[in-house]
Amino acid sequence: MAGASEARGSEECRAAFGFLLEARPDQQFDIQEIEAHDGGYVCRSILTGTLAKPWNLGGTVVEPRGQRVSFGILDVMTCREGLIVRKEAWLDGGAMMAALM
């Protein structure tokens, strides 16, 4: 997503996921489809949650307004030797921004 920085290593990943959990403390994922293979998995879901703290989305700071929003997200995990070595996420940024603004 535009404006999102890449997190590398356990500390950066912990901080990135920690922020997401704080920003949407009530978030839940409704899994639509999941496909696993030897090198990882792909998961398509709908993320629903309430923004609880300001969030910088590509240079636009979105302030919480208390509304619950939903948008599509696609996660791709690459695994080696039983460990996740890369996680990529694509989301419907237009739907997310429209719901938050």
N, C-alpha and C positions, 0 to 999 in steps of 0.2 A: 504494500500500500504506500502511496506517496507520503513522504514525510516520516515513515517508520524506519528506525535504524535497526541494523542487524545486531542481534545479541550473540556473542561468542563466549563459550565457556560457561561453567556452572554458575558463577556469581552473576554474570550479566543476564543469563536466562532466568535465574531466580528473581532478580530485580524486575525484569520485564513481566514475568508472569505474576509477581507480587502486585505490580501496578495494575494489571488487568483485573485481578481479583478485588483490589480496593476500588477501582473505578466502576466496576459492575458487581457488587457483592452478592446480588441475587441471580446472577447469570445462570442459565441452563442451556443445554444443547439438546435439540431434538434431532437425533440422527436419522437422516433420510436414506442414506446408502453408505455402505462401507465395503471396501475390497482390500483384502490382505493378500500379500505375496511374500516370497522369501526375502525380498529386500526392503520390506516395510508395509505401509498401507496408505490408502486414500480414503478419506471420509468426507462426505457431503452432509451438512447439517444446517439447521436453523438455530441461530443464537438469539436468545431473548434475555433482556436484562434492563435494569434501570441505572442510568449514569449517575454516579454518586459524587464525582469530583471532576474538576475541569480536565479536559482532554485536548491535547494539541493534535489536530488531524491535518497533517500537511500544511502547517502554517496558520490554520484557523483554529482558535481556541474555542471549544464548545463548552458552555457552562451547563451544569445539571439543571433540569427543569422538572424532575420528578416523574416524567412519563416513561412507561415501559416500552421498549422498542424491540423489533425483531428484524433480522436480516440474514441472508444466506452466507455461508462460509464453507470453504473447501480447504481441508488440511491434508498435506502430503508429508508423511514421515518416512525418512530413509533410515534403515537400521543395519547395523553390522555387529555380528557376534552378540546378538541379544540386546544391544544398546541403541538408543536413538542417537544418530549422529547429525541429523539435520531435520528441522521442521520448517515447512513453508506453509503459509496460509494466504489464501486469496479470499476476499470478501466482496460483497456487493456494496461498494463504497457509496454509490449514489443513493441506494435505499437507506443505508445507515445515516448519511448526512441529512437526507430529507426527513427522516424520522427524528433526528436529534435537533434540527434547527427550528 
